[in-house]
């Protein structure tokens, strides 16, 4: 009992947290930039005007999702919006509450554009606050000021060197003026001549907490009743 209460107190004093990583398709850690040659794993995609770049993910367990994290390369980080489609409820929701954190790859480098120059990478954490049942699939896209392209970071799963959960070698575009079901949602296979030489997925991490099963809740209640679980539009980024 004392050990359990000590852990609870330490967690409480640590303050608020974004939670655990529920879906991990983070930044690549291998075959980065031009020195990788044909094995380059990292790319960034954008679309013009009202078309937003996106992808999908699914949660394997019932979850409270606090944050959806993506990365952008260069461009503006102001006035961004995440469009999120819950396939369980068949509804789009727009989220504008997010934080921006300049970041690098694990080795300290940033993104190298096609001209050879290096471009800043930004971590974008969108606060969403969603309860999702096990197996729920979501589709997401991010768009900012339509006069400035929002390049979302993507990578080829087999060359990334990092966990690429839910990768399927496709990313997507969303017509943000046509949010009727998935009518404006189009799949994009980047493995086409003149586009890129391999397929890719948008990098994303989903953070939050797993909702305990009913039996688990009963066990926790025994510990003093502490509520712990309260192409033609497509553009590849150039420097």
C-alpha positions, 0 to 999 in steps of 0.5 A, spaced: 500 500 500 505 505 501 509 503 495 503 504 491 501 511 494 508 513 493 508 512 486 501 516 486 504 522 489 510 522 485 506 522 479 501 527 481 507 532 483 510 531 476 504 535 473 500 534 467 502 530 461 501 529 454 500 521 456 503 515 453 504 514 445 498 510 443 500 510 436 507 511 434 509 513 427 514 518 428 520 521 425 525 517 421 532 516 424 536 512 418 537 514 411 536 521 412 537 527 407 541 527 401 547 523 403 543 517 403 542 517 396 537 512 393 535 510 400 533 517 403 527 516 407 525 523 409 520 527 404 515 532 406 509 533 402 504 539 401 498 541 396 496 548 394 490 552 395 485 549 400 488 542 399 491 539 406 496 534 406 494 528 411 494 520 413 490 516 417 491 512 424 487 507 428 488 506 436 488 498 438 485 499 445 480 504 448 483 510 449 483 518 451 487 521 446 489 528 448 494 530 443 496 528 435 503 530 433 505 531 426 511 535 424 512 540 418 518 543 414 519 550 413 513 554 411 508 558 416 506 555 423 501 560 424 493 559 423 494 552 422 488 547 423 488 540 424 482 536 420 480 530 424 475 525 421 472 520 426 470 513 422 466 511 428 462 517 428 462 519 421 464 526 423 469 531 421 472 536 427 477 542 426 482 543 431 486 550 432 489 549 439 496 547 438 503 548 440 509 549 436 516 546 438 522 547 433 526 540 433 531 536 429 532 529 427 535 524 433 542 526 430 541 533 430 540 535 423 534 538 420 531 537 413 535 538 407 531 540 401 532 538 394 537 544 393 542 542 398 540 547 403 537 545 410 530 547 412 527 547 419 523 542 422 517 544 427 513 539 432 506 541 432 502 538 438 494 539 437 490 538 443 484 534 441 481 531 447 477 525 444 475 518 447 476 513 442 473 505 442 478 500 441 480 499 433 477 506 431 480 509 425 481 516 424 483 521 418 487 527 419 490 533 415 493 539 416 492 546 413 495 553 414 494 560 411 492 558 404 498 562 401 503 558 404 504 551 403 504 547 409 509 541 408 508 535 413 513 531 414 513 523 411 518 517 411 518 511 407 517 506 412 522 500 410 527 505 410 526 510 416 529 506 422 524 507 427 517 504 428 512 506 423 506 503 426 500 503 421 504 505 415 501 503 408 505 506 403 500 512 402 498 519 404 492 523 403 490 530 400 483 533 403 479 538 400 477 542 406 471 546 402 468 539 401 467 536 408 462 531 407 464 524 409 470 522 406 468 525 399 474 530 399 479 525 401 484 522 396 489 517 397 496 519 394 501 513 392 508 517 392 511 512 388 510 515 381 515 518 376 517 525 377 514 525 384 519 521 388 522 514 388 518 511 393 512 510 397 511 514 404 506 515 410 505 522 414 509 521 420 504 522 426 504 520 434 498 519 438 498 521 445 494 519 451 492 514 456 489 507 455 482 506 458 482 501 463 477 495 462 472 494 467 475 489 471 481 493 472 477 499 475 475 494 480 482 492 482 484 499 483 478 501 487 481 496 492 486 501 493 483 506 498 478 508 492 483 513 489 481 515 482 488 514 478 484 514 471 480 519 471 502 530 383 498 535 379 496 538 386 502 535 389 509 538 391 515 535 394 519 540 398 524 544 395 529 549 399 
